[in-house]
Amino acid sequence: MLYLCGSYEEMGRQETRLLGQTAIDAETLYGDHWKGLLARMGAGVKIADALWLPVLSWTGPLYEQSGMFAESLGIAEELGISRTDSVRLFYGGIFGGSTSFVATRKATAGGGAILGRNIDWGDDGGLRRPVLVHYYPNP
């Protein structure tokens, strides 16, 4: 279990430092997943990977507010990889995962809130270890 605090970029660095070899192994695993995906896809996906992801890695922080891009920058700095490769890791990690959602007001039949979560993580032959992370971002 990890407890992280600070900016999202700082928390990305903390997370990577605290996970140590596990973070390095995850970079290899998720990178391999991403390369496998590219190998199975057509030219359009390969072009998007080469052009769109670098642009997204630089412009994403301007438009989204979840902290994902800032966290990925901290991870990139700590692992010594490019900002774009760190974003690839986030997407490479979706080959198993957990999806959470909240629906409220007009999105539900009765107007109340519905919280849901789908857990579908595989362990990649024991390579992907479950880690619970508590984020405490600076306001």
N, C-alpha and C positions, 0 to 999 in steps of 0.2 A: 504494500500500500504506500502510495506517495502522497505527500502534502506539499503543494506548490503555492507560492505566493509571489506577487509582483506584477509586472506587465506581462502580457502574453509572450512576448519575445523572451523575457527573463525566465518565465516558466518553461518555455521550450528548452532553454539551455539547462535549467535545473533538472528537468525530466531526463534529458539525455545523459547528463552527468551521473545522476542517481541510478539510472538503469545500466550504465557502464556497458559491459559486453553484450547484454541483452539488446541494447539500442543498436549496437553495431550489427548484431545478428539479424535484427528486424530490418535494418537498412538493406542487407543482402537479400533477405527473404522477399521483402516487398518489391525491391528492384527486380528480382528474378520474376516475380508475378507480372510486373509491368512489361518486362521484355517479352515474356511469353504471350501476353495479350497482343503486343505489337506484332509478333511473329505470326499470329493467327488472323490478324486483321488486314484489310486492304490498304491501298495507297492513301486513301483519304484520312484514315486514322493515323498513319505514319506522318503525314503532312501536318495534321493537327498537333501531334506530339512535338514535332520540330518547330512549328510556328506559334500555335495557339498557347501551349503551356508556358513558354517563356514570357509571352505577353501577359498572360493571366497571372503569373507569379509576381510581376511588377505592378500590374494595375489592380489586381484583386484587392489588395489592402485599401485601396481608395474607395471601394464600393461595398464591401461586406463588413459587418460589425461583430462577427462571432469571435474574432481573434485567431482564426485558423491560420491565416497567412502570416501574422506576426509570430505565432507559435512555431510555424514551419521555418521561419527565418532563424529563430533561436536554435532550432534543431540543426538546421543547415550549418550555422556557424560552429556549433559544438562538434558536429561530425566532420566538418571540413569538406562539405559538398556544396554544390551550387543551390541557389534559391529555387531554381526550376526543378532540380533533382529532389529537393525536399518536398515540393508540391507533388511530384510523382510518387513519393513515398506515401503521402496521405491517400492518394488515389489507389496506389498499389495495395494498401492495407484494406481496401474495401472488398477484397476477395474472401470475405468472411467478416462478420461484424454484427453490429447491433444498430437497429433503427428505432429511434424514439420519435413520437409525434404527440402533438396536442391539437385538439380541435375544439373550438369554442363558438358560441353565438350561432350565427347563421350556418356554420359548417356542420352542426349537429341537428338532429330532428327535434329535440326538445329544447335547444338553446343552451344547454348546460355544457360543461367541460368534459372531454374524454381524453384520458391519457393512455398511451399505448406504447408497447415496446416489443420488438421482435428480436430474439437473440439467435443468431445463426453462425457463431464463431466455430471454425474448425481449429484444431491445434497444429496443423501442418506437420504431422508426425512428431509432435512434442516440441517443435521449434518455436511455436507461438505460445508464450506463457501469459496467463491472465494477470492483468495488473489493474488495480483500482486506483484511480487518481482523483484527488480532491483539489480543485482549483479555487484559489482565493485571489482573484485579480484585484489590482489596485483600481479604485474608482476613477 
